[in-house]
Amino acid sequence: MRIKKKVLQLHKLLGLLTGLVVFIVSVTGCCWVFKSEIQQLTQTAIHIPVESSPLLTPTQIEKIAHKKYPNRLIHGVIYGQADEPITLVYYEFEPEFYHSLYIHPYTGEILAEENHLGGFFGTVLRGHVRLWLPKAIGEPLVRWSILIFVVMLFSGIILWWPKKKKHLNQRLKFKWKPSTGWKRKNFDLHAILGFYICGLALILSFTGLVMSFEWIQKGVYFGLGGTKNPTYEIPQQLSEAIPADRPAIDRLLGMMQKEYPQGEKIEIHYPYTDKDCILVEVVRTEGVIYNADYRYFDQRTLEEVKGNTIYDAYKNAHLADKVLRMNYDIHVGAIGGIAGKIIAFFVSLLTATLPLSGFMLWYGRRHKKSRKKSSKEKKALELK
């Protein structure tokens, strides 16, 4: 009982410190889960009539991109299905700039533009990862709060665990009567719902921590027997040969389309320096990224270069590589398809109720209504 009292005090203290952060992260997580499905319903899809003429090359797209934003860093160009526009992505870390242009694949006309940091989902993302605060403040606050929340999940199980087996049934079912007060109902909501979702909430929280803390990421990877570098890194190229008349990067699209006729998307990343390889990312399955292929090519000769990270051709991935590559898809529920997303949505939603019900428990105990004194107590006070 002494241990439980100490755990209870710790649980309350940590909850008061992190409750608001957990609430915001959970609610924004609910919204983010169905991002692609909501966008498909609310945005008009752009369909391009398929022509026999060749698609614009990465070099041609690059010229269009520099004309639109001359001083912005181009991240890559995405070729999707035959009737879809080409997507050109800009990304800069500092100052943050994350835009996409949707370009007609035959004429080069810019059909649409998207600011990924603006609009509804841009706002949701900024709230989820940094509480709409500056990155230097918000991101550490979120990651440490979620780490504390994981500790709270374990302390919550210790507090939930009944002293006697006969009381176990009371911790598993709601047994409300017309006379049951709101405080009891609030306690049951906190304890019983918390018990049922704690396992899945732990998975969602921990996968978030893997993306937030490098030491957790490496601990998981090497703990599973991984031998590669778990951090994203583009290898250096091998050749110093003079480029051909036609830029080598333009030949990659045809090569990848032949090799991946069923691929969903082919993203060609422009080299940041003369020494970097060209990265080609092939998304094989719509809605998930864990089984994508990452291939690296010499930007002058197109000789394939072997990387030493987990981001490689998926067929070369070992158990530890696969687990880490699945991390994001697990975090958003996409690993289980639409059913997995529904589960992730409700787990996030119910997780958001825990700080609320926990605060009401704390507030109710600190502000108890003074009970009315009995007539005997009043007489005793009068005689004093």
C-alpha positions in Angstrom: 0.0 0.0 0.0 2.9 2.4 0.7 4.3 1.7 -2.7 0.9 2.4 -4.3 0.6 5.7 -2.5 4.0 6.8 -3.8 3.0 5.6 -7.3 -0.2 7.5 -7.0 1.6 10.7 -6.0 4.0 10.3 -8.9 1.1 9.5 -11.3 -0.8 12.7 -10.3 2.3 14.9 -10.5 3.3 13.6 -14.0 -0.2 13.9 -15.2 -0.5 17.5 -14.1 2.8 18.3 -15.8 2.0 16.6 -19.2 -1.8 16.3 -19.4 -2.3 19.2 -21.8 0.5 18.1 -24.1 -0.9 14.5 -24.2 -4.4 15.8 -24.9 -3.2 18.0 -27.8 -1.0 15.3 -29.3 -3.8 12.7 -29.0 -6.5 14.9 -30.6 -4.2 16.0 -33.5 -3.2 12.4 -33.9 -6.9 11.4 -34.4 -7.2 14.0 -37.2 -3.9 13.0 -38.9 -4.8 9.3 -39.2 -7.4 9.8 -41.9 -5.5 12.6 -43.7 -5.4 10.9 -47.2 -9.0 9.7 -47.0 -10.3 13.1 -46.0 -8.3 14.8 -48.7 -9.7 12.4 -51.3 -13.2 13.3 -50.2 -12.7 17.1 -49.9 -10.3 17.8 -52.8 -11.0 17.5 -56.5 -8.7 15.0 -58.0 -6.7 16.2 -61.1 -7.0 13.7 -64.0 -4.8 14.0 -67.1 -5.8 12.5 -70.4 -3.1 9.9 -71.3 -1.1 10.8 -74.4 1.4 9.0 -76.5 4.0 11.7 -76.2 6.8 11.2 -73.6 6.5 12.6 -70.1 8.5 15.6 -69.1 11.9 14.6 -67.8 13.3 15.4 -64.3 15.6 17.9 -65.9 12.7 19.7 -67.6 10.7 19.6 -64.3 13.7 21.1 -62.5 13.7 24.1 -64.8 10.0 24.7 -64.2 10.6 24.4 -60.5 13.5 27.0 -60.5 11.4 29.4 -62.5 8.6 29.2 -60.0 10.9 29.5 -56.9 14.4 30.4 -58.0 16.0 30.2 -54.6 14.2 27.2 -53.1 15.8 23.7 -52.6 14.1 21.0 -54.7 13.6 17.8 -52.8 12.4 15.5 -55.5 9.9 14.8 -58.3 7.2 12.1 -58.1 5.8 10.2 -61.0 2.5 8.5 -60.2 -0.1 6.8 -62.4 -0.5 7.6 -66.1 -3.4 9.9 -65.5 -1.9 11.8 -62.6 0.1 15.1 -62.6 3.8 15.0 -61.8 4.4 16.2 -58.2 7.4 18.5 -57.6 8.4 18.8 -53.9 10.4 21.6 -52.3 11.7 21.1 -48.8 14.0 23.2 -46.6 14.6 22.5 -43.0 15.6 26.0 -41.9 13.8 28.3 -42.5 11.1 25.7 -43.0 9.6 25.5 -46.4 7.5 22.5 -47.6 5.6 23.0 -50.8 4.4 20.8 -53.7 3.7 21.8 -57.3 1.4 19.6 -59.4 2.5 19.8 -63.0 0.9 18.7 -66.3 3.1 15.8 -67.4 3.1 16.8 -71.1 2.8 20.6 -71.2 4.6 21.6 -68.0 1.7 23.8 -66.9 1.4 24.2 -63.1 -2.0 22.9 -62.3 -2.0 23.4 -58.5 0.2 24.2 -55.6 0.1 23.0 -52.0 1.7 24.4 -48.8 2.1 21.3 -46.6 2.6 23.5 -43.5 -0.6 25.5 -44.1 -4.3 24.7 -44.2 -6.0 22.3 -41.9 -3.6 19.4 -42.0 -0.6 21.6 -41.8 -2.0 23.1 -38.7 -2.7 19.6 -37.3 0.8 18.5 -38.0 2.4 21.5 -36.3 0.2 20.9 -33.3 1.1 17.2 -33.2 4.8 17.6 -33.3 5.4 20.9 -31.6 2.2 22.3 -30.1 2.2 25.3 -32.6 5.3 26.6 -30.7 8.7 27.3 -32.2 10.5 24.1 -33.1 13.2 24.6 -30.5 10.6 24.7 -27.7 7.7 22.7 -28.9 9.5 19.5 -30.2 11.4 18.8 -27.0 8.3 19.5 -25.0 6.3 17.0 -27.0 8.9 14.3 -27.0 9.7 14.4 -23.3 6.0 14.7 -22.4 5.2 11.5 -24.4 8.1 9.7 -22.7 6.7 10.7 -19.3 3.3 9.5 -20.5 4.7 6.1 -21.2 5.9 6.0 -17.6 2.4 7.0 -16.6 0.9 4.1 -18.5 2.9 1.7 -16.4 2.2 3.5 -13.1 -1.5 3.5 -14.1 -1.5 -0.3 -14.4 0.1 -0.6 -10.9 -2.7 1.6 -9.5 -5.4 -0.2 -11.5 -4.3 -3.6 -10.2 -6.8 -4.7 -7.5 -5.6 -5.9 -4.1 -7.9 -8.8 -4.1 -9.0 -11.0 -7.0 -12.7 -10.6 -6.1 -12.4 -6.9 -6.9 -11.0 -7.6 -10.4 -14.5 -7.7 -12.0 -15.2 -4.2 -10.7 -12.1 -2.9 -12.6 -13.2 -4.5 -15.9 -16.8 -3.5 -16.3 -18.9 -0.4 -15.8 -21.5 -1.1 -13.1 -23.4 2.1 -13.0 -26.7 2.6 -11.2 -29.1 5.5 -11.3 -27.6 6.5 -8.0 -24.0 6.4 -9.2 -22.5 9.9 -8.8 -20.4 11.6 -11.4 -17.2 11.2 -9.5 -17.6 7.4 -9.5 -18.4 7.5 -13.2 -15.4 9.7 -13.9 -13.1 7.3 -11.9 -14.4 4.3 -13.9 -13.9 6.1 -17.2 -10.3 6.9 -16.2 -9.5 3.5 -14.8 -11.4 1.1 -17.0 -10.9 2.8 -20.3 -7.3 3.4 -19.4 -6.8 -0.3 -18.8 -8.3 -1.4 -22.1 -6.4 1.0 -24.2 -3.1 1.1 -22.4 -1.5 -1.6 -24.6 -2.3 0.1 -27.9 -1.7 3.6 -26.4 1.8 2.3 -25.5 2.4 1.1 -29.1 1.4 4.5 -30.5 3.4 6.4 -28.0 6.5 4.3 -28.3 6.5 4.4 -32.1 6.4 8.2 -31.8 9.3 8.1 -29.4 11.3 6.0 -31.9 10.9 8.9 -34.4 11.7 11.5 -31.7 14.8 10.1 -29.9 17.8 8.7 -31.8 18.9 6.7 -28.7 15.5 4.9 -28.6 15.6 4.3 -32.4 19.1 2.8 -32.2 18.3 0.9 -29.0 15.3 -0.8 -30.7 17.3 -1.5 -33.9 20.5 -2.9 -32.4 18.5 -4.7 -29.7 16.8 -6.7 -32.5 20.1 -7.6 -34.0 20.4 -4.9 -36.7 23.8 -4.4 -38.2 23.3 -1.4 -40.6 23.0 2.3 -40.0 19.3 3.0 -39.0 19.6 6.7 -39.9 18.7 7.9 -43.4 21.8 8.7 -45.4 22.6 9.0 -49.1 25.9 7.3 -50.2 28.6 9.1 -52.1 28.9 8.2 -55.8 31.8 6.3 -57.3 32.4 8.0 -60.7 34.0 11.2 -61.8 33.2 10.7 -65.4 32.0 13.5 -67.7 28.1 13.5 -68.0 26.6 12.3 -71.3 24.9 14.8 -73.6 21.5 13.8 -72.2 21.6 14.1 -68.3 21.8 10.6 -66.8 19.0 11.4 -64.3 16.5 11.6 -67.2 17.1 7.9 -68.1 16.2 6.7 -64.6 12.5 7.0 -65.0 12.3 4.6 -67.9 14.6 2.2 -66.1 12.4 2.2 -63.0 9.2 1.9 -64.9 10.4 -1.2 -66.6 11.7 -2.7 -63.4 8.5 -1.8 -61.4 5.6 -2.0 -63.8 3.2 -2.3 -60.8 4.8 0.4 -58.7 2.4 3.1 -57.3 4.9 6.0 -57.3 8.4 6.6 -58.4 10.2 9.5 -56.7 13.5 10.7 -58.1 15.5 12.9 -55.6 17.8 15.5 -57.1 21.4 15.2 -55.7 22.2 18.0 -53.3 25.9 18.0 -54.2 28.1 16.7 -57.1 29.2 13.8 -54.8 25.8 12.5 -53.8 24.1 9.6 -55.5 20.7 10.0 -57.1 18.1 8.4 -54.8 15.1 6.7 -56.3 12.3 5.8 -54.0 9.7 3.4 -55.3 6.4 3.1 -53.4 5.1 -0.4 -54.1 1.8 -0.4 -52.1 -0.6 2.5 -51.8 -1.1 3.8 -48.3 2.1 2.4 -46.7 5.8 3.2 -47.0 7.5 0.4 -45.1 8.0 -1.8 -48.1 9.2 0.9 -50.5 12.5 0.3 -52.4 15.3 2.8 -52.0 17.9 2.6 -54.8 21.0 4.8 -55.3 22.6 5.5 -58.6 25.8 7.3 -59.7 24.6 10.6 -61.2 27.0 10.4 -64.1 27.1 6.7 -65.1 23.9 5.4 -63.4 25.9 2.6 -61.9 23.9 1.4 -58.8 25.6 2.1 -55.5 25.0 0.0 -52.4 24.0 1.9 -49.3 24.7 0.8 -45.8 21.4 1.9 -44.1 18.1 0.2 -43.5 16.7 2.3 -46.5 17.6 -0.2 -49.2 15.6 -2.5 -51.5 13.0 -4.1 -49.3 14.1 -7.6 -50.3 17.4 -7.0 -48.6 15.8 -6.0 -45.3 16.3 -8.2 -42.3 14.0 -8.4 -39.2 15.4 -5.4 -37.4 15.3 -3.4 -40.7 11.7 -4.3 -41.3 10.6 -3.4 -37.8 12.1 0.0 -37.9 10.8 0.7 -41.4 7.3 -0.2 -40.3 7.5 2.2 -37.4 5.6 5.1 -39.1 3.0 2.9 -40.6 2.4 1.4 -37.2 2.2 4.8 -35.6 -0.6 6.0 -37.9 -2.4 2.6 -38.1 -1.7 2.3 -41.8 0.0 -1.1 -41.3 -3.4 -2.6 -40.8 -5.2 -0.9 -43.6 -8.5 0.9 -43.0 -9.1 -1.3 -39.9 -5.8 -0.3 -38.5 -6.5 3.3 -39.0 -9.9 3.0 -37.3 -8.2 1.4 -34.3 -5.5 4.1 -34.2 -8.2 6.8 -34.4 -10.2 5.5 -31.4 -7.1 4.7 -29.3 -5.9 8.3 -29.8 -9.4 9.7 -29.1 -9.8 7.6 -25.9 -6.2 8.5 -24.9 -7.2 12.2 -25.1 -9.9 11.6 -22.5 -7.4 10.3 -19.9 -5.9 13.7 -19.0 -9.4 15.1 -18.8 -10.8 12.5 -16.5 -7.5 12.4 -14.5 -7.7 16.2 -13.9 -11.3 15.9 -12.8 -10.2 13.2 -10.3 -7.5 15.4 -8.9 -9.7 18.5 -8.8 -12.6 16.6 -7.2 -10.4 15.3 -4.4 -8.9 18.7 -3.7 -12.2 20.6 -3.7 -14.5 18.2 -1.8 -17.7 19.8 -0.6 -17.8 20.0 3.1 -20.6 17.7 4.4 -23.4 19.1 6.5 -22.8 18.7 10.2 -25.2 16.6 12.1 -27.4 18.0 15.0 -25.2 16.2 17.5 -22.0 17.8 16.1 -23.7 21.2 16.2 -24.6 20.8 19.8 -21.1 19.7 20.7 -19.7 22.8 19.1 -22.2 25.0 21.0 -21.2 23.5 24.3 -17.5 24.2 23.7 
